Amino acid sequence: MEKKIITISREFGSGGRTIGRLIAQKLNIPFYDSELVKQISLESGFAPKFVEEHGEHSPGNSLFSYAFAPQGVPGVMNGLSTADFLWNIQCSVILQIADQGPCVIVGRNADYILKDRADVLNVFVHADKEFRAERIVRLYGNSEKTPSARLQEKDKRRRVNYQHYTGRTWGNAENYHVCLDSGVLGVENCADIIVDIISKSK
Amino acid sequence: MEKKIITISREFGSGGRTIGRLIAQKLNIPFYDSELVKQISLESGFAPKFVEEHGEHSPGNSLFSYAFAPQGVPGVMNGLSTADFLWNIQCSVILQIADQGPCVIVGRNADYILKDRADVLNVFVHADKEFRAERIVRLYGNSEKTPSARLQEKDKRRRVNYQHYTGRTWGNAENYHVCLDSGVLGVENCADIIVDIISKSK
């Protein structure tokens, strides 16, 4: 079966986003990451920064999670929590994007959202903590938290979000068609491996 | 870092053993599967069939697990349970094999046993239950148990054994450098993907 759509799930700092961008460039197909955030923001009424911060994170407690109804769209949440409302919009946007043709989608549980399509290749990118810690400091600079704490916090939020909305275990090989250790294989090489797999599926 | 040794961990029926054999053929390097069983049998004094059945399986309860001391080698188990004794021999044989040069090793927690070597590529092969059920009936025939029960039982025993001796979760992407879904990618293709990765690491 020809694979046209590539979803990239990734540990924070593993280079998954870069790998996704490289794949999209090499295959000359659209790349959805910040573009996806913009579309979800547009459809939900939430600010892009809010979507960016909450779209892949833990659903939060129920009291807090009703406090951010989008401005100018009163009543549209239909009693859903902010997280669940955002999840519904996210599903709808990702399904629409996939219908438009070949693309690369990074994050946002797209592997699960597109599980009924046979033309999707689901990829998971991971690496050991040292590789990722060095990378996040180099790319995003230092913060008041240690690199190790930043990795742990972000991965935990992604894991909880994935588990909550999919019922699956994040990082379990069974959920993905290809899992790659970018620390050992190299970021560029990971992109080439996926491009080869896609090219051979045609 | 050049990868010379390939370990293949696999779900039962996923074609991991066939993939390993194909990789070994294509790279013209030794393939250890039944050969490994023979060597462990020779060093441990256990019959090959016993090693085959217990080397990757759950450690068993302590009462039962002292009942199979090898014939002709009284006292060599030094108070270890049968499973622990077999594990020690297994580690020693796998470390020796790795020292001898490039090879493919299927199963027996070789990924963990060789974790201190930088020239090892750890691969995990999995596939959905339908693909594996069809494959085990085609290759190994029917038995009194359903294919689904056979898959579940064998995978559970491998999982428990891995967890017990390595402290890691079997099938967690983080433990392996490459995980592949052989049902979606195809058995031959999986072998080619690994051969390409090995060739590029040189």
Interface residues (C-beta under 8 A of the other chain):
Chain A: M1 L121 F124 H126 G171 N172 A173 E174 Y176 H177 V178 C179 L180 D181 V184 L185 N189 D192 I193 D196 I197 K200
Chain B: M1 L121 F124 H126 G171 N172 A173 E174 Y176 H177 V178 C179 L180 D181 V184 L185 N189 D192 I193 D196 I197 K200
